[in-house]
C-alpha cells in the first residue's frame, strides 16, 4: 500500500458512499414487489422491494405513511423517494415518499404528490380566497392568442359586457417552458402600472381541453405559487369540466371551461338592462306617489281655514289659551290646598311625637316601673326572710343539739367516726363523747 494513500475509518467510508448515492442518484422512481413488510408502533414502515433479480431495502416514515394507501406483502407498486445509506448497518436503502399501484402512471403520481405538498403548505386554504369583483372594468386573459379558448372568451365578453377593457397576455399553454411563461405573465400583471398597463380587476388563466400531458403545465409548482402570491383575484379555466389541475385548487375561483369563466366574471348586459329598467319603474312609481301626496297636502291646505278665515283661527287659539290659563289656576289652587292639608296633618303628627313629650312619657314610665320593681323586690326579700326563719327553727328541732339537750350523747373514735357498736373498739382506743354541755374523752380498757 502506498504511503500517501489515506486510510479511512468505516464511518468515513460509509459517509462518502452515502454522499455519492444521495448526490448522484437522489430522487428516483422504482417499481417491484413488496415483501417482508413490517409496521412499527411508531408508525414507520419497513419492507423490501424486489424483482426477479435483486432486492432493495425500503423505509417509509410515519409522515409519508399517513398519506399512503396501506401496504401489504405481494403488492406490485411504484415507489418515489431518495436513495440513502443507513450508516449503523452500512446498508443502502430507499426513503419512500410516495407509493402508487404499478401502472397508475408517473404523471398522475406527480400530480398527487404536488397536490398533497401544496395542500400541507396551505395554498388551497379557502379562507385565503379573494372575492371576484362583480363589475370589473379591466380583465386580463393569460392564454394562447391562437387557441379556440381566447376566441370564445372574447366573444362572450363583447356580448355580455362590451364596456369591459380586455387585456390579452399571450403565452404558450403547452410544451416545455410554458409554465414559466404563465407564471411570469401573472407576476407582470400584478405590477401592470410599472409596465404602462391598466391594473386588471381579475385575471383569467386557462386554455382549452386536452389530455393530461397537454394540460400538464398548469400542474407545475411554479404556476401554483404564482397564482398563490397574486394580489389580483385569479380565475382558473383549464380544459373541460371533468379536468382538474393544481391551478384550479390554488386559484380564487375555478371555472369548468374558459367560456364559463368569461360568463362568471362579466355581468350580462341584457340582465343589467332589465335590472335597471325595473329599478327605473320602481323609482318612477315612488316619485309619482310622493308628488301625488304633496299635491294632496297643498290642495287640503288651500281649502283649509288658514287661508279662508285667518282671524277665526287666531280667536280659537286665544280662546284655547284662556282655557288653559283657567285650568292652570284651578290646578294650582287645588294643589296649594292639598299641600296645606298635608302640612297640617304632618304638624299634628309632629306634635304627637314631639321629643319633649316623648321623653316626659318615657321618664314617667321609668319611674312607675322603678316603683313597681322596688315593691316586688321588697315583697320577695320579706318572703325569703320568713322562709329562712322557718327553716332555721326546723333545723333547731331536728338538729343534734336538741337531741343532746334531752340527755342523749354520741361517741366518736380518734378519727372522728361515730361508734355504732361496742365491737368496733378495742382496748387502748381513744374515744370522745359529746353531751349537751361539753365533751368527755376516755380510753378503752
Buried (B, 14 or more C-beta within 10 A) or exposed (E): EEEEEEEEEEEEEBBEBBEEBBEEEEEEEBEBBBEEBEBEEEEBBBBBBBEEEEEBBBBBBEEBBEBBEEBEEEBEBBBBBBBBBBEEEEEBBBBBBBBBEEEEEEBEBBBBBBBBBBBEEEBBEEEEBBEBBEEBBBBBBBBBEEBEBBBBBBEBBBBBBEEBBBBBBBBBBBEEEBBBBBBBBBEBBBEBEEEEBEBBBBBBBBBBBBEBEBBBBBBBBEBBBBBBEBEBBBBBBBBEEEBBBBBBBBBBBBBBBBBBBBBBBBBBBEEEEEEEEEEEEEEEEEEEEEEEEEEEEEEEEEEEEEEEEEEEEEEEEEEEEEEEEEEEEEEEEEEEEEEEEEEEEEEEEEEEEEEEEEEEEEEEEEEEEEEEEEEEEEEEEEEEEEEEEEEEEEEEEEEEEEBBEEEEEBBBBEEEEEBEEEEEBEEEBEBBBBEEEEEEEEEEE
